[in-house]
Amino acid sequence: MSLKAKIEAVIYAAEEPVTLAQLAALFQAEALEERRVRLAEQAAEAAIAISATIAPDPGLGWEPPLMIPNEITAAEAVEAEGAEASVDETKQAARLRDREIRDELHRIVNDLIADYAEGDHGVEIREIAGGYRVATKAEYHDAVRGFVKSLKPPMKLSLPALETLAVIAYKQPVTAPEVSEIRGVDSGGVLGSLISRKLITTAGRKHVIGRPILYKTTKEFLLRFGLKDLNELPSIEEFEKMAGELAESEILDAPSEQLPFEQADTDADDEGSGSAEADSDPEDSEIEAAAVAAIGVSEESGTSEYADLPGIAVEPEVKPTSMVDAGEATASVGQPGEGD
């Protein structure tokens, strides 16, 4: 298989324009080999042409001169320099090598462009946005436009429709109750949708009580999924293998989340304190508040600056009226009339 044919196949199969950098990454070694062979052939042809133009004298023992190509590949230059090559020379050799690869690929692509332009082809290789892409020729756009208008729009199926279609494809001919039993839900509406899209059709009736209708896939199903026949459907074993590999990859990729011991202990303490607060009886709290109000016990239990006895409410010093600010209020702990 020639390098020219490979490049042609890549450009045809690509959805986006293929650049020379992409081709160089794919066919780096092959491009260098193609260049070496081409230069050797050119040297041999030049030697033959020179030997044919000069009439040799048999008595002088003349031999045709050995023609050496003027161009030396980057790989040969690096081998000649060996260990004495400096870093700059190595970089220069690498740049020379990349340039040789791109020049060779550019020459091959130009040959392809010329082949499509000269022959009676409906397509051509066109340079678009820095890359190369296969496109139809302008003189055939009317024919292509008429064909595109006749194409059917892309079909979109929901997940229930795909499940139902898969059951019918692998179990056909099959009845609606059998499909519903496999899926676990009623599939009557989905079957009607698949019939309207011509992906399934009826296949007679099953010879059992009630004679339910049998369903099978159609030719449209094979066309939509690009199948030659039903034998090209993936086997159940292949699906199980794929599912197992996917499950293993998900398990390996899943991060391990474990709480540190200190955080776990803190969470346990928080849960214990929360449960203790939840277990306290609200009636006990009300009784305690009533007892405090009855004896006039301060809730700050001696932290007030006016308290001289722990837990006993003390009347604060009353300021004269002239010294009281507008926003300041006198505070007294306990209920009026209590403790008199």
C-alpha positions as CSV (number, residue, x, y, z in Angstrom):
1,M,0.0,0.0,0.0
2,S,1.5,3.3,-1.1
3,L,1.8,6.4,1.0
4,K,-0.2,8.3,-1.5
5,A,-3.2,6.0,-1.2
6,K,-3.1,6.2,2.6
7,I,-3.1,10.0,2.6
8,E,-6.0,9.9,0.1
9,A,-8.0,7.6,2.4
10,V,-7.3,9.8,5.5
11,I,-8.4,13.0,3.7
12,Y,-11.6,11.3,2.5
13,A,-12.5,9.9,5.8
14,A,-11.9,13.0,7.9
15,E,-14.8,15.3,8.8
16,E,-12.6,18.3,9.3
17,P,-9.8,19.5,7.0
18,V,-6.6,17.5,7.5
19,T,-3.5,19.6,8.0
20,L,0.1,18.7,7.0
21,A,1.0,18.6,10.7
22,Q,-1.6,15.8,11.3
23,L,-0.3,13.9,8.2
24,A,3.3,14.3,9.5
25,A,2.4,12.9,12.9
26,L,0.8,9.8,11.2
27,F,3.3,9.1,8.3
28,Q,6.5,10.5,9.6
29,A,8.7,7.5,9.0
30,E,7.0,6.6,5.7
31,A,7.5,10.1,4.4
32,L,11.2,10.0,5.0
33,E,11.5,6.6,3.4
34,E,9.5,7.8,0.4
35,R,11.8,10.8,0.1
36,R,14.9,8.6,0.3
37,V,13.6,6.2,-2.4
38,R,12.6,9.1,-4.7
39,L,16.0,10.8,-4.4
40,A,17.8,7.5,-5.1
41,E,15.7,7.0,-8.2
42,Q,16.4,10.5,-9.4
43,A,20.1,10.0,-8.9
44,A,20.0,6.7,-10.9
45,E,18.1,8.3,-13.7
46,A,20.5,11.2,-13.9
47,A,23.5,8.8,-14.0
48,I,21.9,6.9,-16.9
49,A,21.2,10.1,-18.8
50,I,24.8,11.4,-18.4
51,S,26.2,8.0,-19.5
52,A,24.0,8.0,-22.6
53,T,25.2,11.5,-23.7
54,I,28.9,10.8,-23.3
55,A,30.5,8.3,-25.8
56,P,32.8,6.1,-23.8
57,D,36.2,5.0,-25.1
58,P,36.5,1.2,-24.5
59,G,40.3,1.5,-24.5
60,L,40.4,4.0,-21.6
61,G,38.4,1.9,-19.2
62,W,35.9,4.7,-18.7
63,E,33.1,4.1,-16.2
64,P,30.0,6.2,-15.7
65,P,30.4,8.6,-12.8
66,L,28.7,7.8,-9.5
67,M,26.0,10.4,-8.9
68,I,25.4,11.5,-5.3
69,P,22.3,13.4,-4.5
70,N,22.9,16.9,-3.4
71,E,20.2,16.7,-0.7
72,I,21.2,14.8,2.4
73,T,18.5,13.7,4.8
74,A,18.4,14.9,8.4
75,A,18.9,11.4,9.7
76,E,22.2,11.0,7.7
77,A,23.4,14.4,8.8
78,V,22.9,13.4,12.5
79,E,24.7,10.1,12.0
80,A,27.6,11.8,10.4
81,E,28.0,14.3,13.1
82,G,27.7,11.6,15.8
83,A,28.5,12.5,19.4
84,E,30.3,15.8,18.4
85,A,27.0,17.5,17.4
86,S,26.0,20.3,19.6
87,V,22.6,21.1,21.0
88,D,22.0,23.8,18.4
89,E,23.0,21.5,15.6
90,T,20.7,18.8,16.9
91,K,17.8,21.3,16.9
92,Q,18.7,22.4,13.4
93,A,18.8,18.9,12.2
94,A,15.4,18.2,13.8
95,R,13.9,21.3,12.1
96,L,15.4,20.2,8.8
97,R,13.9,16.7,9.2
98,D,10.4,18.2,9.9
99,R,10.7,20.4,6.9
100,E,11.7,17.5,4.7
101,I,8.7,15.5,6.0
102,R,6.3,18.4,5.3
103,D,7.8,19.0,1.8
104,E,7.4,15.4,0.9
105,L,3.8,15.2,2.2
106,H,3.0,18.5,0.4
107,R,4.3,17.1,-2.8
108,I,2.2,13.9,-2.5
109,V,-1.0,16.0,-1.7
110,N,-0.3,18.2,-4.7
111,D,-0.1,15.1,-6.8
112,L,-3.5,14.0,-5.5
113,I,-5.0,17.4,-6.2
114,A,-3.6,17.2,-9.8
115,D,-5.0,13.6,-10.3
116,Y,-8.5,14.6,-9.2
117,A,-8.4,17.8,-11.3
118,E,-7.2,16.1,-14.5
119,G,-9.5,13.1,-14.4
120,D,-13.2,12.9,-14.9
121,H,-14.0,13.0,-11.2
122,G,-17.0,14.5,-9.5
123,V,-14.9,15.3,-6.4
124,E,-11.7,17.1,-5.7
125,I,-9.2,17.7,-2.9
126,R,-9.6,21.3,-1.9
127,E,-7.4,23.4,0.5
128,I,-9.7,24.8,3.2
129,A,-8.7,26.6,6.4
130,G,-5.1,25.5,6.4
131,G,-6.0,21.8,5.7
132,Y,-7.2,19.5,2.9
133,R,-10.6,18.1,2.4
134,V,-12.5,16.1,-0.2
135,A,-15.4,18.2,-1.7
136,T,-17.7,18.0,-4.7
137,K,-16.8,20.0,-7.8
138,A,-18.8,23.2,-8.4
139,E,-20.2,21.9,-11.8
140,Y,-22.0,19.1,-10.0
141,H,-23.6,21.1,-7.2
142,D,-27.0,21.0,-8.8
143,A,-27.1,17.2,-8.8
144,V,-25.8,17.0,-5.3
145,R,-28.3,19.6,-4.1
146,G,-31.2,17.6,-5.5
147,F,-30.0,14.5,-3.9
148,V,-29.5,16.1,-0.5
149,K,-33.1,17.4,-0.6
150,S,-34.4,13.9,-1.1
151,L,-32.6,12.6,2.0
152,K,-34.5,11.8,5.1
153,P,-33.8,13.8,8.2
154,P,-31.8,12.0,10.9
155,M,-33.9,9.8,13.2
156,K,-34.0,10.4,16.9
157,L,-35.1,7.7,19.3
158,S,-35.8,7.9,23.0
159,L,-34.4,5.4,25.5
160,P,-37.6,3.4,25.8
161,A,-37.8,3.2,22.0
162,L,-34.2,1.9,21.8
163,E,-34.9,-0.7,24.5
164,T,-38.0,-1.9,22.7
165,L,-36.2,-2.0,19.3
166,A,-33.3,-4.0,20.8
167,V,-35.7,-6.6,22.3
168,I,-37.4,-7.0,19.0
169,A,-34.2,-7.2,17.0
170,Y,-32.8,-10.0,19.2
171,K,-36.0,-11.9,20.0
172,Q,-38.0,-11.5,16.7
173,P,-40.6,-12.5,15.9
174,V,-41.9,-11.4,19.3
175,T,-45.3,-10.3,20.7
176,A,-46.1,-7.1,22.6
177,P,-46.7,-9.0,25.9
178,E,-43.3,-10.7,25.6
179,V,-41.6,-7.3,25.0
180,S,-43.4,-5.8,28.0
181,E,-42.4,-8.7,30.2
182,I,-38.8,-8.3,29.3
183,R,-38.7,-4.5,29.8
184,G,-40.9,-4.6,32.9
185,V,-43.3,-1.8,31.6
186,D,-46.0,-1.5,29.0
187,S,-44.6,-1.1,25.5
188,G,-47.8,-0.6,23.5
189,G,-47.2,3.1,22.8
190,V,-43.5,2.6,21.9
191,L,-44.4,-0.2,19.4
192,G,-46.8,2.2,17.6
193,S,-44.0,4.8,17.4
194,L,-41.6,2.3,15.9
195,I,-44.1,1.1,13.4
196,S,-44.8,4.7,12.2
197,R,-41.0,5.1,11.7
198,K,-41.0,1.9,9.7
199,L,-38.3,0.3,11.9
200,I,-40.6,-2.6,12.8
201,T,-43.6,-4.3,11.1
202,T,-46.0,-7.1,11.8
203,A,-45.0,-10.7,11.2
204,G,-48.4,-12.5,11.5
205,R,-49.9,-13.9,14.7
206,K,-48.6,-16.3,17.2
207,H,-50.5,-19.6,17.4
208,V,-51.5,-19.4,21.0
209,I,-54.6,-18.4,22.9
210,G,-55.6,-14.9,21.9
211,R,-53.4,-15.0,18.8
212,P,-51.3,-12.0,19.6
213,I,-49.5,-10.0,16.8
214,L,-45.8,-10.8,16.2
215,Y,-43.3,-8.0,15.4
216,K,-40.0,-8.0,13.5
217,T,-37.5,-5.5,12.2
218,T,-37.6,-4.1,8.6
219,K,-35.1,-3.2,5.9
220,E,-35.3,0.4,7.1
221,F,-33.8,-0.9,10.4
222,L,-30.8,-2.4,8.6
223,L,-30.3,0.8,6.6
224,R,-30.4,3.1,9.6
225,F,-28.0,1.0,11.6
226,G,-25.7,0.1,8.6
227,L,-26.1,-3.6,8.9
228,K,-25.9,-6.2,6.1
229,D,-28.2,-8.5,7.8
230,L,-29.3,-9.5,11.4
231,N,-26.2,-11.7,11.7
232,E,-24.1,-8.6,12.1
233,L,-25.8,-7.7,15.3
234,P,-23.4,-7.8,18.3
235,S,-23.9,-11.0,20.3
236,I,-25.1,-11.0,23.9
237,E,-21.7,-12.3,25.0
238,E,-20.0,-9.2,23.5
239,F,-22.4,-6.9,25.3
240,E,-21.7,-8.7,28.6
241,K,-18.0,-8.4,28.1
242,M,-18.3,-4.7,27.3
243,A,-20.5,-4.1,30.4
244,G,-18.0,-6.0,32.6
245,E,-15.1,-3.9,31.3
246,L,-17.1,-0.7,31.8
247,A,-18.0,-1.7,35.4
248,E,-14.3,-2.4,36.2
249,S,-13.2,0.9,34.8
250,E,-15.8,2.7,36.9
251,I,-14.7,0.9,40.0
252,L,-11.0,1.8,39.4
253,D,-11.8,5.4,38.6
254,A,-14.0,5.9,41.6
255,P,-12.2,8.0,44.4
256,S,-12.0,6.4,47.8
257,E,-13.8,8.7,50.3
258,Q,-13.1,7.9,54.0
259,L,-13.5,10.3,57.0
260,P,-10.4,10.8,59.2
261,F,-10.6,9.3,62.7
262,E,-10.6,12.8,64.3
263,Q,-13.4,14.0,62.1
264,A,-15.4,10.9,62.8
265,D,-14.9,11.3,66.5
266,T,-16.0,14.9,66.3
267,D,-19.1,14.0,64.4
268,A,-19.9,11.3,67.0
269,D,-19.6,13.8,69.8
270,D,-21.8,16.3,68.0
271,E,-24.4,13.5,67.5
272,G,-24.2,12.6,71.2
273,S,-24.7,16.2,72.3
274,G,-27.5,16.7,69.9
275,S,-29.3,13.6,71.1
276,A,-28.9,14.8,74.8
277,E,-30.4,18.1,73.9
278,A,-33.2,16.4,72.1
279,D,-33.9,14.1,75.1
280,S,-34.4,17.1,77.5
281,D,-38.0,17.5,78.6
282,P,-39.5,21.0,77.7
283,E,-41.7,20.8,80.8
284,D,-38.6,20.7,83.0
285,S,-37.4,23.9,81.4
286,E,-40.6,25.7,82.1
287,I,-40.6,24.6,85.7
288,E,-37.0,25.8,86.2
289,A,-37.8,29.2,84.6
290,A,-40.8,29.6,86.9
291,A,-38.7,28.9,90.0
292,V,-36.1,31.4,88.9
293,A,-38.7,34.1,88.5
294,A,-40.3,33.3,91.9
295,I,-37.1,33.8,93.9
296,G,-35.6,36.5,91.6
297,V,-32.4,34.6,90.7
298,S,-30.3,36.3,88.1
299,E,-29.6,34.2,85.0
300,E,-26.1,35.7,84.7
301,S,-25.3,34.1,88.2
302,G,-23.1,36.8,89.5
303,T,-21.5,38.0,86.3
304,S,-23.4,41.4,86.5
305,E,-21.3,44.3,87.7
306,Y,-23.9,45.2,90.3
307,A,-24.1,41.7,91.9
308,D,-22.5,41.5,95.4
309,L,-24.1,38.1,96.3
310,P,-24.1,35.1,93.9
311,G,-27.4,34.6,92.2
312,I,-29.2,37.4,94.1
313,A,-30.6,40.3,92.2
314,V,-29.4,43.7,93.5
315,E,-30.9,47.0,92.7
316,P,-28.5,49.1,90.7
317,E,-27.5,52.6,91.6
318,V,-30.0,55.1,90.3
319,K,-28.5,58.1,88.5
320,P,-30.0,61.5,88.8
321,T,-32.3,62.6,86.0
322,S,-29.8,65.1,84.6
323,M,-27.2,62.3,84.2
324,V,-29.4,59.8,82.4
325,D,-29.0,59.7,78.6
326,A,-32.0,59.7,76.3
327,G,-31.2,56.2,75.0
328,E,-30.3,54.7,78.4
329,A,-32.8,52.8,80.6
330,T,-32.6,51.7,84.2
331,A,-32.4,48.0,84.6
332,S,-33.7,46.0,87.5
333,V,-33.6,42.3,87.9
334,G,-36.7,40.5,89.3
335,Q,-40.4,41.3,89.2
336,P,-41.8,44.4,90.8
337,G,-43.3,43.7,94.2
338,E,-41.4,40.5,94.7
339,G,-39.0,40.3,97.6
340,D,-40.5,43.4,99.4
